[in-house]
């Protein structure tokens, strides 16, 4: 049986990266959730890998943390 996308080896670094962006912005999960108009549980699940974040959500996450999406993608690829 194929691995679910959020559990794929290539995806493993994304949740921690998202959490780092949020923490560097000085935001709690609740504050980020409010900015993104999502429930706090959505942020938690995204940061722990229980749900997969698509590219549009990644860009919105970056923006909500005060980072340009292009910079966020470049930074992720450089790590």
Backbone as a ProteinNet text record, in pm:
[ID]
protein_1_A
[PRIMARY]
XXXXXXXXXXXXXXXXXXXXXXXXXXXXXXXXXXXXXXXXXXXXXXXXXXXXXXXXXXXXXXXXXXXXXXXXXXXXXXX
[TERTIARY]
85.7	0	89.9	59.5	142.9	133.4	241.3	246.4	158.3	87.2	8.4	103.2	62.6	153.1	216.9	142.1	199	300.6	308.4	404.5	521.8	521	629.1	759.8	868.1	1000	1031.2	996	1024.8	948.9	837.3	754.3	798.5	880.6	914.1	967.8	1034.4	1092.6	993.6	884.7	788.9	727.5	672.8	608.4	700.5	823.1	917.1	951.8	960.5	988.2	873.3	751	635	633.8	664.5	668.6	776.8	893.2	1003.2	962.5	894.7	847.7	756.6	662.9	567.9	639.4	728.6	798.9	889.2	955.6	1040.9	959.4	833.5	745	689.1	717.8	669	520.7	467.9	324.4	296.2	186.1	137	58	27.1	-56.7	-191.3	-245.8	-375.8	-370	-263.8	-249.8	-235.6	-154.9	-139.4	-271.9	-341.4	-470.7	-567.3	-569.1	-656.7	-619.3	-489.9	-445	-482.8	-482.2	-511	-657.7	-735.1	-878.4	-902	-825.2	-834.5	-844.9	-892.3	-891.5	-748.3	-723.8	-591.9	-551.5	-646.5	-615.7	-559.4	-599.4	-547.9	-398.4	-358.2	-215.9	-140	-193.6	-128.6	-108.3	-210.9	-201.7	-103.1	-96	-0.5	142.6	164.1	299	345.4	254.2	291.2	284.2	246.4	241.9	117.8	16.7	-108	-194	-165.2	-232.4	-127.2	-148.6	-55	-90.8	10.4	-7.1	25.5	-68	-40.1	37.4	76.3	162.6	91.9	-36.5	-109.3	-113.9	-137.3	-138.3	0.1	103.8	241.2	265.6	222.6	239.5	161.2	39.7	-41.4	22.8	79.7	147.7	264	344.7	458.9	411.2	311.8	259.8	209.5	138.5	85.3	197.6	314.8	431.8	520.9	477.5	553.8	670.9	664.5	770.5	712.3	782.8	737.2	744.7	643.4	637.5	762.6	811.7	931.3	1051	1062.9	1172.5	1157	1035.1	1010	1046.1	1011	1042.6	1193.4	1258.3	1404.1	1473.3	1425.3	1484.5	1464.9	1345.7	1321.7	1412.8	1428.7	1512.4	1659.7	1700.7	1840.8	1876.1	1775.3	1801.6	1833.6
-118.4	0	124.3	221.6	342.5	425	496.5	584.7	706.4	752.3	874.4	990.4	1087.3	1198.1	1269.1	1292.8	1364.4	1280.8	1150.5	1063.3	1027.6	1080.9	1053.2	1113.3	1044.7	1087.2	1231.2	1268.5	1402.2	1510.9	1476.7	1575	1595.8	1508.4	1504.2	1635.6	1717.7	1842	1958.1	1948.5	2059.9	2096.3	2002.7	2042.3	2120.8	2076.1	2147.6	2285.1	2295.5	2424.2	2522	2473.3	2558.5	2607.5	2517.9	2556.2	2661.3	2641.6	2737.7	2875.5	2880.7	3009.6	3078.9	3002.1	3059.1	3110.1	3028.9	3067.8	3188.7	3193.9	3308.6	3436.8	3422.8	3538.3	3577.5	3497.1	3526.3	3501.3	3407.8	3378.7	3247.3	3243.2	3116.7	3047.3	2921	2850.9	2921.1	2965.7	3032.4	3163	3240	3366.7	3342.5	3243.4	3212.1	3165.4	3080.8	3030.4	3145.8	3244.4	3360.1	3435.3	3455.8	3526.3	3450.3	3318.3	3236.2	3196.7	3239.3	3206.3	3055.1	2989.9	2844.6	2816.3	2698.1	2662.2	2633.8	2650	2622.6	2478.5	2387.8	2246.3	2224.5	2305.9	2298.4	2328.9	2432.7	2468.7	2354.7	2304.8	2194.4	2073.4	2034.6	1917.6	1941.7	2064.6	2098.2	2089.6	2135	2136	1998.8	1908.8	1775.2	1671.9	1714.6	1624.2	1538.4	1570	1494.1	1533.5	1651.9	1693.8	1752.7	1738.4	1786.7	1930	2013.9	2153.1	2162.8	2215.1	2229	2358.5	2379.4	2494	2627.4	2636.4	2760.7	2788.2	2684.8	2700.7	2737.1	2678.6	2711.8	2860.8	2911.2	3053.8	3140.8	3102.2	3176.7	3174	3060.6	3045.4	3143.2	3143.8	3236.4	3380.3	3418.2	3554.9	3588.6	3497.4	3520.9	3537.1	3481.8	3493.5	3611.2	3689.1	3806.7	3775.9	3663.1	3621.3	3612.4	3667.3	3653.1	3505.9	3460	3318	3275.2	3360	3326.4	3304.3	3389.3	3376.5	3249.4	3218.3	3097	2972.3	2969.3	2854.5	2844.2	2957.4	2955.4	2906.5	2955.4	2914.7	2765.6	2715.7	2573.1	2489.7	2530	2454.4	2460.7	2567.6	2583.7	2499.8	2468.9	2392.3	2248.5
0	0	0	-84.7	-90.3	38.8	65.6	181.5	156.5	261.5	246.6	220.7	139.8	104	223.1	331.1	444.3	521.2	492.3	558.2	466.8	346.5	252.3	302.8	273	319.2	276.3	155.1	103	177.7	236.7	306.6	451.5	503.6	646.3	702.6	622.7	673.1	677.7	607.2	598.1	733.6	811.4	938.1	1031.2	1047.7	1133.5	1079.9	949	886.1	911.4	899	924.7	1069.2	1161	1302.5	1326.2	1264.7	1280.5	1228.8	1115.4	1062.2	1162.8	1217.9	1314.6	1438.6	1491.8	1613.7	1590.6	1476.5	1444.4	1431.6	1391.4	1380.3	1517.1	1619.7	1754.3	1771.5	1693.8	1698.3	1768.6	1839.4	1893.7	1783.2	1804.9	1707.1	1692	1803	1799.8	1719.4	1740.3	1667.3	1517.1	1481.3	1339.1	1280.4	1354.4	1308	1281.7	1370.4	1351.6	1224.8	1202.9	1082.4	955.4	964.9	847.3	838	938.2	942.9	939.4	1025.5	1041.9	1191.1	1227.7	1370	1416.8	1544.2	1600.3	1573.8	1576.5	1552.5	1412.3	1316.4	1178.5	1178.7	1252.9	1263	1330.3	1440.3	1512.6	1421.3	1351.4	1262.9	1149.1	1102.1	995.7	1046.6	1169.2	1226.7	1275.1	1296	1342.1	1230.2	1111.3	997.7	989.4	1068.8	1063.1	943.7	887.1	763.5	672	545.8	445.2	407.9	396.2	356	207.5	129.2	-14	-39.6	-162.8	-194.7	-167.6	-192.2	-166	-15.7	63.5	209.1	260.7	201.5	239.3	216.3	101.2	70	167.9	199.6	296.3	435.1	472.5	602.1	609.4	503.5	498.8	516.7	439.6	444.7	584.4	647.6	781.6	883.9	852.7	940.9	901.6	803.9	762.8	672.1	603.5	512.3	372	274	135.3	97.9	27.1	-10	-86.1	-175.6	-253	-160.8	-60.1	36.6	118.8	156.1	233	154.3	27.4	-56.6	-76	-104.5	-121.4	6.5	118.4	247	271	242.6	261.7	172.7	48.9	-43.9	-6	60.1	99.1	222.1	303.3	427.2	398
[MASK]
+++++++++++++++++++++++++++++++++++++++++++++++++++++++++++++++++++++++++++++++

